[in-house]
Amino acid sequence: MIICRLRRILKEKGWTRYKFQKESGISFPTIYAYYANRTKRFDASVLDCMCVTLGCTPGALLKWK
């Protein structure tokens, strides 16, 4: 199972999902799916945009459990 750590990373940065949406340009439903670990498919372009906006790598954003 792959887990997205978006919730933890946003909390560490002190960002809300709204601020992240404005900074990244990713739609709010997509952010919520990653935030709540409800996504079944990880899109490379979305992950790339998330990583660029957050200044992290995909390895920091995703965890295999």
C-alpha positions, 0 to 999 in steps of 0.5 A: 500500500502506498501512502501519501504524506501530504497532510504531514508535509503541509502541517510541517510547513504551516500551509492549509490545503487552500494555500497549497491549491493557490500555490500549486494550481492543482484542483481542490478535489485532487488535493483532497484525494491525496490529503485524505489518502483516497487516491487509487492512482498517482499521476506523475504530472500531479506528483511533479507539481506537488513536489515543485511547489513543496520543494520535496522529492516524490520519496518524501511525499509517498511512503510504501507500507 
